[in-house]
Amino acid sequence: MADLTGKIEALERQLDKLSNVFDNIRKSLTTEHPKQRHSVRTKTTGGRPAWVEEVFQHFNKISAELKSVKETLDTRSFTDSGNSPSDASVTDIGAEAELQHEASSQGQSEREQVSTAGLESGEPVPVATNALERVEPASPTPEQDIQAQELAPQVQQVPISCKASLMPSKSTEPPHHITQLNGALPDPLSDDGNPPTFRCNYKDISGNLNETKLLLFSSDLMVRRKGYFKLSVGGLPPLNVEETSFNQPGKGHWTNFSSQPVSRGCVKITKGQNQEVKFPGFPLPECQREPWSRRTLKEVWEGTLKESPRDMLYVIGDPLFSDIELSPGEGLKRIEGYRNLRGIGTTYIYLSFGVSFSIIHGEDAKFRSMNLLRSGEDKLWLIVEPAYEKELEHHMREEFPEMANCSQALRHLSRIITPRKLDEWKIPYSLDYCKPGEAIVTEPGALHQVLNVGANYAIAINTLYDSSPTVPKGYKFCQKSCDPHGITAVHLRLREEGGPLTEVQANKKAGRPRDQVTAIQPKIIPSKRKATSTEPQSGMPPVTPQMGSLVEAVCGKVAFYHLCSLVYSWRDRSKPFFEKNDGGAPAVHLVQVIGALEKKSYLTEFLGRFAKVKLVEVIDERKDGRIRADPVAITNLINDLRWENTRTNRRKLHYYLEEGRRWKRICGSFNGLLCLIPPNRDDGESLKVSGRVYQELSDKNIELFHSLLKADEFVQPMCRVGKTFQASIWADEEVPEFKWEGEDPKEISRLSIKELIPFIEEFSVKTENEYKPEKYDWPRPDRWLWDWPQHPMWVPPSDHQCDLCDKEKCNCISTCLPKNKPRITNELGKGQGVRVIGLTYIKGQILEEFRGEVVPLETYHDGWPMEFIRPDLGDEPVAQIYPREMGNWVRKVNHSCHPSAEFRVMKISGWWRQMLVAIQDISHNSEITAFCGRNFLKGQGKECFCEVCSGYSTPQQG
């Protein structure tokens, strides 16, 4: 043991040295004193920085030490025991085991006595070796006999309504369990690094949870890394269920689910309508397959997800018959009314009638979960290591930007992820399985999903140890807008001794201890972003969960995505739907059309609402104090529409007006709010808020709704954008560009709500280039002949002032440009572009000036700037035009190897200017493109998607 201890201490010293190196690097790079940075910037004779050499040396030493420790462990663990590594399951829990292992001179009988004593005392005997032994005490008690042996196979009875099992039976002989000295069973997947299987008695997980034993299991190093452990539960009462005692699922159950084919590496699961189920005779038939290998588990996961069952009968909810109950632990019992948290503080059943799944998810409030398979076919588990929880959520958010912003966002997506996708993302995960009598306990932060290979029955509950905080710091509760059944902050209320009812605020940013709570009104749901006032205004109704959801739906990131969708869809409308593409790729275009129409659904719904609001404004101008619309105005409108003047048609118009008035009341003084209200949703279509709910608000609730909106800093900038959008489409003007449109959508999706605010405003459109000499240090161009500093685009008074006329002062810069501007559109693979709408530009026509901020050369290298070259200085570059933060529509012109326009430097109205000029006729619906240089895209790490490089052409006719 001394040699192993010495090697571990040497490894710790090397890690400390490496830590010091990184600390020195950080200090040296961040110091403001240049003299203190020489140690990091010093280079070796080979040209490599000295600190890199030092890091490599430490890594090599650490690698050697780790290899030495591993060889020592392999020798000590396997040579003495005579077992191969593939038969071993490492369980390292205490130092006492090391002492027992070193006493190698003791006989086998003495070792058996130690093992038996540990079983009789009820305490696991820790060991540091993974040598396996069969535990055979001389006179085992009945309880010991159950723990040490495999449970006898139950009588097989075919269920009345059971679908075929995934895996055929391959063996009828139950496997033998071989135990370790600490009571852990060997894991058949141990060669893949799965945690060990621990033994416990049924009494340890029911009634009062044996937290001492379970906490010991949770503290295992492998368990902490992998995020779960498996239990072999002894002493379970037999499952005797008569058909007369079997109840049908009710409203609180889910019975039917359907799956959609694999898309983006995921299978979507949706809930269907409940139905009655037939009594499945118990016990259910078991899978007699030999122990699963990791390879087989992965093949079953991939194969089943590739051809997932379209309809699944899988009953989830409260027990349908009398059976054992699991214990939630003393920690959950601290919560007031924990028994009302169905499936969290009480036992839920999971009764599968065939192949079925559970989605990838983490537990509410990061509780532990315990799932015990009672009967039937095996249950396969995929569990992601807790350390990669955030990374997986990040990848999923890139794939699904509509993800919610709470800690249960993955659950709301309702997806199953294929192992192949996790491998692609390099997310470590474990594949394991349970047989009847075995349970999986997931640790906090372990995302997991389940595959039932056939009909089976399991029970589950959440657990919380008394020593654990109720909710971890940083946890973001669900709002009702996430999921009507989601666990919000109001559900987790604690009762302190002698104190008032209090509510846990896990996402509070104040630096209080993790288990400290703050007393607030139970009915108030705190905002995800900041604390909400808990005192309702006089005469106001309380802030109900539904009201909190309605406010969140128009103030959160989902509302921002709605707003973006409206703007993008409106720009898409500029493009023709069915273009005739001779020699092109019609299938590609048709898929684009389908996608554009799908995105237009929300735009169409918004336009309907907006038209009704405008109809109210037009008709109600003539009311002259009437409550209802002027009957004469309605009659005149019917005549203008050439409708028949029937009661049905008049009711139809009055219905339009009533709905428009309701939307006006809901928006109130928040001009632009209509753009943020979510679309209508059919019942059961989604767990998100439906727009119909807003129209059902009473006047009092609308007043409360407005008061809550006034306190939200995020809704104001979004309303301003909505107001601009509405004004533009009403005036039939081009919708101005907004700042978020010029940014990478993936980067925008990663920003928090507060970080998004600067991007939720109009882009700064310039009618002239902006030049600020005091902002930069301007080097004088080599061939500059005049005073410096000077505007780089200045034309000397002695020179001719304009290429378009002979006047000394002119307004050609205004008269030479077309009055009708092109429109910004969304282009496949290229982001946004510019198209000609409703006219044709002729060859040689000046289209617009390229504008932005004029900055010195080499100021920016992010792909946005264009060098400005002066012809009168021998084509010497004198400045950059940088349009990222200010400019005009020309910045959106895409590069093409077969362009329709080009950039020319011209003297117009007394200034040198970078102009965009058509080099061919550009007809209606054609995209304006320009050649930006051979290395333009290559320098940005991008490829060209123009009609030449992509292999098909864009039509250039109307």
Secondary structure, 3 states (H helix, E strand, C coil): CHHHHHHHHHHHHHHHHHHHHHHHHHHHHHCCCHHHHHHHHCECCCCCEHHHHHHHHHHHHHHHHHHHHHHHHHHHHHHCCCCCHHHCCCCCCCCHHHHHHHCCCCCHHHHHHHHHHHHHHCCCCCCCCCCCECCCCCCCCHHHHHHHCCCCCCCCCCCCCCCCCCCCCCCCCCCCCCECCCCEECCCCHHHCCCCEEEEEHHHCCCCCCHHHHHHHHCCHHHHHHCEEEEEEECCCCCCCCHHHCCCCCCCCEEEEEECCCECCEEEEEECCCCCCCCCCCCCCCCCCCCCCHHHHHHHHHHHHHCCCCEEEEEEECCCCCCCCCCCCHHHHCECCHHHCCCCCCCEEEEECCCEEEEEECCHHHCEEEEEEEEECCEEEEEECHHHHHHHHHHHHHHCCCCCCCCCHHHHHCEEECHHHHHHHCCCEEEEEECCCEEEEECCCCCEEEEECCCEEEEEEEECCCCCCCCCCCCCCCCCCCCCCCCCHHHCEEECCCCCEEECCCCCCCCCCCCCCECCCCCCCCCCCCCCCCCCCCCCCCCCHHHHHHHHHHHCHHHHHHHHHHHHHHHHCCCCCCCCCCCCCHHHHHHHHHHHHHHHHHHHHHHHHHHHHHHHHHHHCCCCCCCCCCHHHHHHHHHHHCCCCCHHHHHHHHHHHHHHHHHHHHHCCCCCHHHCCCCCCCCCCCCCCCCHHHHCCCHHHHHHHHHHHHCCCCHHHHHHHHHHHHHHHHCCCCCCCEHHHHCCHHHHHHCCHHHHHHHCCECEECCCCEECHHHCCCCCCCCCCCCCCCCCCECCCCCCCCCCCCCCCCCHHHHCCCCCCCEEEEECCCEEEEECCCCCECCCCEEEECCCEEECCCCCCCCCCEEEEEHHHCCEEEEEEECCCEECHHHHCEECCCCCEEEEEEEECCEEEEEEEECCCECCCCECEECCCCCCCHHHCCCCCCHHHHCCCCCCCC
